[in-house]
Amino acid sequence: MLKVGLTGGIGAGKSEVSRLLVERGAVLIDADRIAREVVAPGTEGLAAVVDAFGADILTEDGSLDRPRLGSLVFADPDRLALLNAIVHPLVGARSRQLETSAPDDAVVVHDVPLLTENGLAPLYDLVIVVDAHPDTQLDRLVRLRGMTEQDARARMAAQATREQRRAIADIVIDNDVPLPELRQRVTDVWNDLVRRAHTHHDTSPE
């Protein structure tokens, strides 16, 4: 099994690259999606969050009111740390469960938005960074996601710098290109990952 960490700045096109890798056969473990699943209605995670923050963070249908919770923790480091202490272990446990159920020779891609910021690179056999020029990121956020330029710049500024991300990368996928060219780049990377996975599997102790 080859464990790959996939990351990239907001608007760089990481989601598109992860989708293309799945098309080619990768097993995707999406940290953001798992973080939503572990606090879905009826889960122990949601019960723990309600214990910590009160029933006011629930919507009328009993699901988590994310904007409300976000406003509570965004400007309060202690509350954010409390939330992370509840959610992160659950995400980690679910990620390991998904990983162990993958085939021995699988390429397992962990889609982790804050991989650089949280110093997680050592957890993976290699790290792929999806990179785009800041002007490209800004254009995508404003044009495709409907953000104001001010909001987009603030979100970009809150993340690791382009240089910090590239510094931890084993493979950089430059995504200042049209989709057909991106597809070809991802195919080339995928072929490399499959070779590495087979080598990794063959040399792993039984």
N, C-alpha and C positions, 0 to 999 in steps of 0.2 A: 504493500500500500504506500502510495506517495501522498503525503499531507501537504497541501498547498494553501498558503494564505493569500487571499486576493483582496486588494484594497485600492483606493484611489480617491482623489478629492471630489467633492460634490460637483456634479455636472461633468465629470471626466468621462463618464460612460461605463462605469464599473458594472452596472446592472446588465447592460447590453452584452458585455464580455462574459459575464457569468452565464447568461442565457445561451450564448453561442457555445460555451464550453459544455453545458448540459446537453445541448443538441448533439455534440460529438461524443458524449458518453461519460462525462464527469459526474460524480456523485456530489451534489451541492448541499452544503450545510450553511444556511443563511442565518447569521446571528440576529439580525433585526427581526426576521420572521419568527424565530424561536423565542425571542424576547416577548413578542406579542402572544405566542401560544402559551407560555408558562404563566401568564396572568389572565388567561381567558376565563369566562364565567365557569364556576364549579371547580377551579383548580386550587390547590393548596397555596400556590403563589399569590393568587388574588386575595385569598383569605388573609395571608400574612401582610399584604400591602394595606388592606382595610384595617387590620389590627394596628398597624403603624401610623396610618394617616387619617383614619376615620371614614365613616360611611359616606361622607360628603364627596368623596372622589369617585363615587359610582354614578352612572347615568340611571335614568328611570328603569331601563330594562336590566339593570344589574351588572352591566359591563363597565370596564374601567373608563373613566372620563379622562382621556389622555391630556387634552389641553389644560384641564383644571390641575391635574397632577403635575404637569410640566411647569405651570405657573407657580406651584408651591415649591418645587425643588430647584428651579432655574437659578434663583438668586440666593439660595441658602445651601452652602456647601455641606452642612451637617445633615440636612434632610436628603440631599442628593446622595451622600455617602450611605445613609440608611437605606434608601431605595436600592442602590447598587448592591448592598450587602444582602438584600433579599433576592434580587433578580439574577445577579451574576452567577451564583452557585447553581441555580436552577438551569440557566442557559448552558453552563459548562457541563452539567450532568447529562442534559438532553443531547448536546453535541457529541459527547463521548459515546452515548448510546447509539446514535446514528452512525458514528464512525465505525464502531465495532461490528455493526451489522453489514457493513460494506464488504465486497469481495476482497480477498487478499491482494489481488493485483490491481485494485481500483485506484483511480486518481480522485482523491477526495479534496474538493475545493471548499475551503472555509471563506465565505464572503464576510469580511470583517471591516466595517467602515472606519473604526478608530484603531486599527491595528498599529499604525505608526505612533499615534498619540499615547497608547497604553503600553508600548514597549513589548508587543506580543510576538515579534518576528521569531524569537528562538523556539517558539512552540511548533514551528512548521519546518518541513524539509526544505522548502524554498518559498520565496515570497514573490508574487507577481503584483506589480503596480501598474494600474491603468493611468496613463498620464495625458494631460492635454494642456495647451497653453491657457493661462488665466483668461485671456480674451475669449477663447472658445468656451471655457466654463461659464463665464459671465453671460455670453450670448445664449447658451443653452438654458440657463436658469431663468433668464428674463423671457426668452422667446417660447420655450417649450414648457416651462413650469409656472409661468405667469408671475414670477417674483418681481418686486421692484428692484431696480439696480442697487439701491441702498441695502435692502435685505440680502440680496445675493452677495454683495461684497462683504457684509457682516458675517454671513455663514462661511464664506471662503476664508475670511481672516481668523475665524475661531478654530479652524483646522490646522493640522501640521502644514508646514510650507512644502512647496513642490520639491525643494532640495532635500528636505528631511525624508520625504517619502522615497525619492529616488536613491537616497543613501542606503536604505535597507533592502532595496530590490535586488533579487537575483535575475529577474526578467522584467523589462519595462515594455509595455505595449503602448506605443504612441498612438493616440486616438484623435489627432487633428486631421482625420481623413474621412472620406465618404464611406458608407456602410460596406460596399463591396470590397474595398481595400481592407477594412477592419476585419471582415470575415476571413480574408486570406491570411492576415497576420495571426488571427486566433487559430486558424487551421495549422499554421507552421508551429505555433507554440504548443498546440495540442499534441502534434506528432512528437515533439521533443519530450513532453510530459509522459506520454505513453512509453517512450524508450526508457526514460528515467525510472518509471514505475516498475517496468519489467526487470531492469538492472537491480533496483532496490529490493524487489521481491526475491530475486535469485540469490542475492547476497545476504538477505536477512536470516538470522538464526531461526531454526524451526522451533 
